[in-house]
Amino acid sequence: MRTQLIFSFALIVLVSVIGMAIFASQGAATEVRAFMFQGGMVRAKEIASQLEAYYEQYGSFDGAENLLSSSGMEPGQGMGMRRGAGGPNMAGGMMQRLRLADATGKVIADSTAAPSGETLTQEQLALAIPLNSDQEIVGYLLPESAMAFTVTDERFLVSRLTRAALIAGLIAGSLALLLALFLAYRLMRPVRLLTQAAQQIASGNLSRRVKVKGKDELAQLAMTFNQMAEALETAQENRKAMTADIAHELRTPLAVQLANLEALQDGIYPLTTDSLQPILEQNRLLNRLVEDLRTLALADAGQLRLEPVTVNLPEQVSRLVESFLAQASAQNVQITLKIQDEIPTVLADPARLDQIVSNLLSNALRFTPAGGKIELTLKRAPGIINLVIHDSGPGIPAEALPKVFERFYRADHSRSREEGGSGLGLAIARQLAEIHGGSLTAANHPEGGAVFTLTLPASQ
């Protein structure tokens, strides 16, 4: 890209120099003709105006030769030189020659001699001043300097001027090109740093960042790059942690199964229904873990299909609460359901909705001590329905609150899998809530205990 920038700058400079040389050459040629062949066009234009007024007054140029002979202009005067300025008479006593021709180009008056009846050539007509009357050309005034300046001299002078302009343009272009090199280096330096950082990230160094300077587009690009690198690093750390967690979660059930099977094979345990029970429980744990992982994978890929129907949420939640009453009674925990106002229906997948509420109730029972209680409250708000689950447990530690929905995260790492679950229940519950167009949040109640709030949109 730097090469392209330098080439672009060089092309711009080259075109500018060539264009300047061409226009300077044409302009110089025009000015030289006007200045040298027409005596500077100063007094000559005044005489031309007098001749046009004379023609309008008398209808012809008869007697107009008096205007030519009384001009009294020497060759140098039209170019800003006056008699006696800077020394002796530079004109050498020679008068500027003025010739007056009619509309056909025939000379009818001459300031230096009697008219010879000659006709001006096309080149002379191109240098002459046209005389107009009523927007028509009625004659020509041809001023000629006494200086000996030919067309060849004109070409030579124009070529010298063009060469001078070209040299000046090349010098200016070289300076501009040096400035372009400096600017290209300054402009490309942030891009080069970004490229180096991108190469390091591609090689696996996700901790690489670039410095952000200024607030321009390149600075915004650098900020976006840093955000992308941070997201990639976080995703890699999460992937590594998840891989380690999955291996850890699978290792224990498999080890228990293997130990029990080896004991049965060696005859340590008799082959009875009771001895097969631990193996069956560990197998169920593995199945639940694999199913949870599959659910999360489908949700992440956007392929988790729902079968939404109109659901009466109070009836659905009441049925689930009844299914947990036996477990709650065994743990000496009281579960109550409060329904505020009239709750509208929701459009949801009943099976997935059961999965969300079941995970939340299981989590609440897991952390509610004996003699505690769990309160479920259904209430409505404009366009939404909230299901609030408040337990009387110890609550969620402040440092764990932002992480409770992370996969395989346990606030109490001392809990076993049987007591603490797989660490995927809350993550699955939030994913399912979001797929339904709702949300799931966690907080601590001011009076103690954890509060989970499931929000679902009311059906229209």
C-alpha positions as CSV (number, residue, x, y, z in Angstrom):
1,M,0.0,0.0,0.0
2,R,2.9,2.4,0.7
3,T,4.2,1.7,-2.8
4,Q,0.8,2.5,-4.2
5,L,0.6,5.8,-2.2
6,I,4.1,6.8,-3.4
7,F,3.3,5.9,-7.0
8,S,0.0,7.9,-6.8
9,F,1.8,10.9,-5.4
10,A,4.5,10.7,-8.1
11,L,1.8,10.4,-10.8
12,I,0.1,13.5,-9.5
13,V,3.3,15.4,-9.4
14,L,4.2,14.3,-13.0
15,V,0.8,15.2,-14.4
16,S,1.0,18.6,-12.6
17,V,4.5,19.4,-14.0
18,I,3.6,18.4,-17.5
19,G,0.3,20.3,-17.4
20,M,2.1,23.4,-16.0
21,A,4.7,23.2,-18.7
22,I,2.0,23.0,-21.5
23,F,-0.1,25.8,-20.2
24,A,2.9,27.9,-19.4
25,S,4.2,27.4,-23.0
26,Q,0.9,28.4,-24.5
27,G,0.4,31.4,-22.2
28,A,4.0,32.6,-22.8
29,A,3.5,32.4,-26.6
30,T,0.3,34.4,-26.4
31,E,1.9,37.1,-24.2
32,V,5.0,37.3,-26.2
33,R,3.0,37.9,-29.4
34,A,0.9,40.5,-27.7
35,F,3.8,42.3,-26.1
36,M,6.5,42.2,-28.8
37,F,4.5,42.3,-32.0
38,Q,1.8,44.7,-30.7
39,G,4.0,47.1,-28.7
40,G,2.6,46.1,-25.4
41,M,-1.0,46.8,-26.5
42,V,-1.1,49.9,-24.2
43,R,-1.4,52.9,-26.6
44,A,-2.4,50.7,-29.5
45,K,-5.7,49.9,-27.8
46,E,-6.4,53.5,-27.1
47,I,-5.8,54.4,-30.8
48,A,-8.1,51.5,-31.8
49,S,-10.9,52.9,-29.6
50,Q,-10.4,56.3,-31.2
51,L,-10.6,54.7,-34.7
52,E,-13.8,52.9,-33.8
53,A,-15.3,56.2,-32.5
54,Y,-14.1,57.9,-35.7
55,Y,-15.8,55.2,-37.9
56,E,-19.1,55.4,-36.0
57,Q,-19.0,59.2,-36.4
58,Y,-18.1,59.4,-40.1
59,G,-19.0,56.0,-41.4
60,S,-15.5,55.4,-42.9
61,F,-11.8,55.7,-42.2
62,D,-11.2,58.6,-44.6
63,G,-8.9,61.1,-42.9
64,A,-8.2,58.7,-40.1
65,E,-4.5,58.6,-41.0
66,N,-4.1,61.8,-38.9
67,L,-4.8,59.7,-35.8
68,L,-2.0,57.3,-36.7
69,S,0.6,60.0,-37.5
70,S,-0.2,62.0,-34.3
71,S,0.1,59.0,-32.0
72,G,3.6,60.1,-31.1
73,M,4.3,56.7,-29.5
74,E,7.8,55.2,-29.7
75,P,8.4,51.5,-29.5
76,G,9.5,51.5,-25.9
77,Q,6.5,53.5,-24.6
78,G,4.0,50.7,-24.9
79,M,6.2,48.6,-22.7
80,G,6.4,51.1,-19.8
81,M,9.6,53.0,-21.0
82,R,9.4,56.7,-21.3
83,R,11.6,59.2,-23.1
84,G,14.5,60.2,-20.8
85,A,13.9,57.3,-18.4
86,G,17.2,55.5,-17.6
87,G,19.4,57.4,-20.0
88,P,19.3,58.3,-23.6
89,N,16.4,57.7,-26.0
90,M,16.3,53.9,-26.2
91,A,14.1,54.0,-29.3
92,G,16.9,55.7,-31.3
93,G,14.4,58.2,-32.7
94,M,12.4,55.5,-34.4
95,M,8.6,55.7,-34.2
96,Q,6.3,52.7,-33.8
97,R,4.6,51.7,-37.1
98,L,0.8,51.6,-37.2
99,R,-1.1,50.3,-40.2
100,L,-4.8,50.7,-40.7
101,A,-6.6,48.2,-42.9
102,D,-10.2,47.9,-44.0
103,A,-12.5,44.9,-43.3
104,T,-10.9,43.0,-46.2
105,G,-7.4,43.5,-44.8
106,K,-6.3,46.1,-47.4
107,V,-4.0,48.7,-45.9
108,I,-5.6,52.2,-46.2
109,A,-3.3,54.1,-43.9
110,D,0.3,53.9,-42.6
111,S,1.9,56.0,-39.9
112,T,5.4,55.9,-41.4
113,A,4.7,56.1,-45.1
114,A,2.0,56.5,-47.8
115,P,-0.3,53.4,-48.1
116,S,0.9,51.0,-50.7
117,G,-2.4,49.2,-51.1
118,E,-0.9,46.0,-49.8
119,T,-3.1,43.4,-48.1
120,L,-2.3,42.0,-44.7
121,T,-1.4,38.3,-44.5
122,Q,-3.3,35.9,-42.3
123,E,-0.5,35.9,-39.8
124,Q,-0.6,39.7,-39.7
125,L,-4.4,39.7,-39.3
126,A,-4.0,37.3,-36.4
127,L,-1.7,39.8,-34.7
128,A,-3.9,42.9,-35.6
129,I,-6.5,44.5,-33.4
130,P,-9.9,44.1,-34.9
131,L,-12.0,47.4,-35.1
132,N,-15.7,46.8,-34.5
133,S,-18.8,48.9,-35.2
134,D,-22.3,47.6,-34.4
135,Q,-20.7,44.2,-33.6
136,E,-19.2,43.9,-37.0
137,I,-15.5,44.1,-38.0
138,V,-14.9,47.2,-40.1
139,G,-11.1,47.2,-40.1
140,Y,-7.9,46.2,-38.5
141,L,-5.1,48.1,-36.7
142,L,-1.7,46.5,-36.9
143,P,0.9,47.9,-34.5
144,E,4.4,46.8,-35.2
145,S,7.4,47.4,-32.9
146,A,10.5,48.8,-34.3
147,M,12.4,46.1,-32.6
148,A,13.5,43.3,-34.9
149,F,11.6,40.3,-33.4
150,T,10.7,37.5,-35.7
151,V,8.6,34.3,-35.3
152,T,11.8,32.4,-34.9
153,D,12.8,34.7,-32.1
154,E,9.4,34.1,-30.6
155,R,9.8,30.3,-30.7
156,F,13.2,30.5,-29.2
157,L,12.0,32.7,-26.3
158,V,9.0,30.5,-25.7
159,S,11.2,27.4,-25.6
160,R,13.4,29.1,-23.1
161,L,10.5,30.1,-20.9
162,T,9.0,26.6,-21.2
163,R,12.3,25.0,-20.2
164,A,12.6,27.3,-17.2
165,A,9.1,26.5,-16.2
166,L,9.8,22.8,-16.6
167,I,12.9,23.0,-14.4
168,A,11.0,24.9,-11.8
169,G,8.2,22.3,-11.9
170,L,10.7,19.4,-11.6
171,I,12.3,21.0,-8.6
172,A,8.9,21.6,-7.0
173,G,7.8,18.1,-7.9
174,S,10.9,16.6,-6.3
175,L,10.2,18.5,-3.1
176,A,6.6,17.4,-3.3
177,L,7.7,13.8,-3.8
178,L,10.0,13.9,-0.8
179,L,7.1,15.3,1.2
180,A,4.9,12.5,-0.2
181,L,7.4,9.9,1.0
182,F,7.4,11.4,4.5
183,L,3.6,11.5,4.6
184,A,3.3,8.0,3.2
185,Y,5.6,6.7,5.9
186,R,3.6,8.6,8.6
187,L,0.3,7.3,7.2
188,M,1.4,3.7,6.8
189,R,3.1,3.4,10.1
190,P,-0.1,2.6,12.1
191,V,-1.2,0.2,9.3
192,R,2.2,-1.5,9.5
193,L,1.9,-1.9,13.3
194,L,-1.6,-3.3,12.8
195,T,-0.3,-5.8,10.2
196,Q,2.5,-6.9,12.6
197,A,0.0,-7.4,15.4
198,A,-2.4,-9.3,13.2
199,Q,0.4,-11.6,12.1
200,Q,1.3,-12.3,15.8
201,I,-2.3,-13.0,16.6
202,A,-2.5,-15.3,13.6
203,S,0.6,-17.2,15.0
204,G,-1.2,-17.7,18.3
205,N,-0.2,-14.7,20.4
206,L,-3.7,-13.5,21.3
207,S,-2.3,-11.1,24.0
208,R,-0.9,-8.7,21.4
209,R,-2.4,-5.2,21.4
210,V,-1.6,-2.0,19.5
211,K,-1.3,1.5,20.9
212,V,-4.2,3.8,20.1
213,K,-3.2,7.4,19.3
214,G,-5.6,10.2,18.3
215,K,-9.3,9.9,17.3
216,D,-9.1,9.5,13.5
217,E,-10.2,6.5,11.4
218,L,-6.9,4.7,12.0
219,A,-7.3,5.1,15.8
220,Q,-10.8,3.7,15.6
221,L,-9.4,0.8,13.5
222,A,-6.8,0.2,16.2
223,M,-9.5,0.2,19.0
224,T,-11.6,-2.2,17.0
225,F,-8.6,-4.5,16.5
226,N,-7.8,-4.5,20.2
227,Q,-11.5,-5.3,21.0
228,M,-11.3,-8.2,18.5
229,A,-8.1,-9.5,19.9
230,E,-9.5,-9.3,23.5
231,A,-12.6,-11.2,22.4
232,L,-10.5,-13.9,20.7
233,E,-8.3,-14.2,23.8
234,T,-11.4,-14.5,26.0
235,A,-13.0,-17.0,23.7
236,Q,-9.8,-19.1,23.7
237,E,-9.5,-19.0,27.5
238,N,-13.2,-20.0,27.8
239,R,-12.7,-22.8,25.3
240,K,-9.7,-24.2,27.2
241,A,-11.5,-23.9,30.5
242,M,-14.6,-25.6,29.0
243,T,-12.5,-28.4,27.6
244,A,-10.8,-29.0,30.9
245,D,-14.2,-28.8,32.7
246,I,-15.8,-31.3,30.4
247,A,-12.9,-33.7,30.9
248,H,-13.1,-33.2,34.6
249,E,-16.9,-33.8,34.7
250,L,-16.6,-36.9,32.6
251,R,-13.6,-38.4,34.4
252,T,-15.3,-39.0,37.8
253,P,-18.5,-40.9,36.5
254,L,-16.3,-43.0,34.2
255,A,-13.9,-43.8,37.0
256,V,-16.7,-44.8,39.4
257,Q,-18.2,-47.1,36.7
258,L,-14.8,-48.6,35.9
259,A,-14.1,-49.3,39.6
260,N,-17.5,-50.9,40.1
261,L,-17.2,-53.0,37.0
262,E,-13.7,-54.2,37.9
263,A,-14.9,-55.1,41.4
264,L,-17.7,-57.1,39.9
265,Q,-15.3,-58.8,37.5
266,D,-12.9,-59.7,40.3
267,G,-15.7,-61.1,42.4
268,I,-15.3,-58.4,45.1
269,Y,-18.9,-57.4,44.7
270,P,-21.6,-60.0,43.9
271,L,-23.5,-59.5,40.7
272,T,-26.7,-58.2,42.2
273,T,-29.2,-55.5,41.5
274,D,-27.8,-53.4,44.4
275,S,-24.2,-53.7,43.1
276,L,-25.3,-52.5,39.7
277,Q,-27.2,-49.5,41.1
278,P,-24.1,-47.2,41.5
279,I,-23.1,-48.0,37.9
280,L,-26.6,-47.1,36.7
281,E,-26.6,-43.8,38.6
282,Q,-23.2,-42.8,37.1
283,N,-24.5,-43.7,33.7
284,R,-27.5,-41.5,34.2
285,L,-25.2,-38.7,35.3
286,L,-23.2,-39.1,32.1
287,N,-26.3,-39.1,30.0
288,R,-27.6,-35.9,31.6
289,L,-24.2,-34.2,31.1
290,V,-24.0,-35.2,27.5
291,E,-27.6,-34.0,26.9
292,D,-26.8,-30.7,28.6
293,L,-23.8,-30.2,26.4
294,R,-25.8,-31.1,23.3
295,T,-28.5,-28.5,24.3
296,L,-25.9,-25.8,24.7
297,A,-24.2,-26.7,21.4
298,L,-27.5,-26.5,19.5
299,A,-28.3,-23.2,21.2
300,D,-24.9,-21.7,20.3
301,A,-25.3,-22.8,16.7
302,G,-28.8,-21.4,16.5
303,Q,-30.2,-24.9,15.7
304,L,-32.2,-25.5,18.9
305,R,-35.7,-25.9,17.6
306,L,-38.7,-24.8,19.6
307,E,-42.3,-26.0,19.3
308,P,-44.1,-23.0,20.6
309,V,-47.8,-23.2,21.7
310,T,-50.0,-21.0,23.8
311,V,-49.1,-21.8,27.4
312,N,-51.1,-21.0,30.6
313,L,-48.1,-20.1,32.7
314,P,-49.8,-20.3,36.2
315,E,-50.9,-23.9,35.4
316,Q,-47.5,-24.8,34.0
317,V,-45.6,-23.5,37.0
318,S,-48.1,-25.0,39.5
319,R,-47.6,-28.4,38.0
320,L,-43.8,-28.1,38.3
321,V,-44.0,-26.9,41.9
322,E,-46.1,-30.0,42.8
323,S,-43.5,-32.3,41.2
324,F,-40.8,-30.8,43.5
325,L,-42.9,-30.9,46.7
326,A,-41.8,-34.4,47.7
327,Q,-38.1,-33.5,47.3
328,A,-38.6,-30.2,49.2
329,S,-40.4,-32.0,52.0
330,A,-37.6,-34.5,52.3
331,Q,-35.2,-31.6,52.7
332,N,-37.6,-29.8,55.1
333,V,-38.0,-26.9,52.7
334,Q,-41.2,-25.1,52.0
335,I,-42.2,-24.1,48.5
336,T,-45.0,-21.6,47.8
337,L,-46.4,-20.0,44.6
338,K,-48.0,-16.6,44.5
339,I,-49.9,-15.4,41.5
340,Q,-50.4,-11.6,41.3
341,D,-53.3,-10.3,39.2
342,E,-54.4,-12.0,36.0
343,I,-51.5,-13.6,34.1
344,P,-51.9,-13.6,30.3
345,T,-50.8,-16.6,28.2
346,V,-47.3,-16.9,26.7
347,L,-46.1,-18.4,23.4
348,A,-43.5,-21.0,24.4
349,D,-42.3,-24.5,24.1
350,P,-43.7,-26.3,27.1
351,A,-40.9,-28.8,27.4
352,R,-38.2,-26.2,27.2
353,L,-40.2,-24.0,29.7
354,D,-40.3,-26.9,32.1
355,Q,-36.5,-27.3,31.7
356,I,-35.9,-23.6,32.6
357,V,-38.1,-23.7,35.7
358,S,-36.9,-27.1,36.8
359,N,-33.3,-26.0,36.6
360,L,-34.1,-22.9,38.7
361,L,-36.0,-24.9,41.3
362,S,-33.3,-27.5,41.5
363,N,-30.7,-24.8,42.0
364,A,-32.8,-23.2,44.7
365,L,-33.3,-26.5,46.6
366,R,-29.6,-27.2,46.3
367,F,-28.7,-24.1,48.2
368,T,-31.7,-23.7,50.6
369,P,-30.9,-25.1,54.1
370,A,-33.3,-27.3,56.1
371,G,-36.2,-25.2,57.5
372,G,-35.9,-22.7,54.7
373,K,-38.3,-21.7,52.1
374,I,-38.6,-21.0,48.4
375,E,-41.1,-18.4,47.1
376,L,-42.2,-18.3,43.5
377,T,-44.0,-15.2,42.4
378,L,-45.8,-14.7,39.0
379,K,-46.5,-11.1,38.2
380,R,-47.2,-9.1,35.0
381,A,-45.8,-5.9,33.6
382,P,-46.6,-4.1,30.3
383,G,-46.0,-6.7,27.6
384,I,-44.1,-9.1,29.8
385,I,-44.5,-11.7,32.6
386,N,-42.0,-12.1,35.4
387,L,-41.4,-15.3,37.3
388,V,-39.4,-14.5,40.5
389,I,-37.8,-17.3,42.5
390,H,-36.5,-16.3,45.9
391,D,-34.8,-18.8,48.2
392,S,-33.7,-18.3,51.8
393,G,-30.2,-19.7,51.2
394,P,-26.9,-17.9,51.8
395,G,-27.2,-15.9,48.6
396,I,-24.6,-15.5,45.9
397,P,-21.2,-14.2,46.7
398,A,-20.5,-10.8,45.2
399,E,-17.5,-12.1,43.2
400,A,-19.6,-15.0,41.9
401,L,-22.6,-13.0,40.9
402,P,-21.3,-12.1,37.4
403,K,-20.3,-15.7,36.7
404,V,-23.4,-17.7,37.8
405,F,-24.5,-18.3,34.2
406,E,-21.1,-19.4,33.0
407,R,-20.7,-23.0,32.0
408,F,-19.3,-25.4,34.6
409,Y,-19.1,-22.6,37.2
410,R,-19.9,-23.4,40.8
411,A,-19.9,-20.8,43.5
412,D,-19.0,-23.5,46.1
413,H,-16.3,-25.6,44.6
414,S,-16.3,-28.0,47.6
415,R,-19.7,-29.4,46.5
416,S,-19.8,-32.7,44.7
417,R,-21.5,-33.2,41.4
418,E,-24.3,-35.0,43.0
419,E,-24.9,-32.0,45.2
420,G,-23.8,-29.2,42.9
421,G,-24.9,-30.5,39.6
422,S,-23.0,-30.4,36.4
423,G,-22.6,-26.6,36.4
424,L,-24.6,-26.3,33.2
425,G,-28.2,-25.9,34.5
426,L,-28.2,-22.1,34.8
427,A,-26.3,-21.6,31.5
428,I,-28.9,-23.7,29.7
429,A,-31.8,-21.9,31.5
430,R,-30.5,-18.5,30.3
431,Q,-30.0,-19.8,26.7
432,L,-33.5,-21.2,26.6
433,A,-34.9,-17.9,28.0
434,E,-33.2,-15.8,25.4
435,I,-34.3,-18.2,22.6
436,H,-37.9,-17.5,23.8
437,G,-37.3,-13.8,23.5
438,G,-37.0,-13.3,27.2
439,S,-34.2,-13.0,29.8
440,L,-32.9,-14.6,33.0
441,T,-31.1,-12.5,35.7
442,A,-29.7,-13.2,39.1
443,A,-29.4,-11.0,42.2
444,N,-29.3,-11.1,45.9
445,H,-32.4,-10.2,47.9
446,P,-32.1,-7.3,50.5
447,E,-33.5,-9.7,53.1
448,G,-31.1,-12.5,52.2
449,G,-31.0,-15.3,49.7
450,A,-30.7,-15.4,45.9
451,V,-33.3,-14.1,43.5
452,F,-33.7,-15.4,39.9
453,T,-36.0,-13.5,37.6
454,L,-37.3,-15.1,34.4
455,T,-38.9,-12.6,32.0
456,L,-41.0,-13.8,29.1
457,P,-43.0,-11.8,26.6
458,A,-46.7,-12.0,26.8
459,S,-48.5,-13.4,23.8
460,Q,-50.3,-10.9,21.7
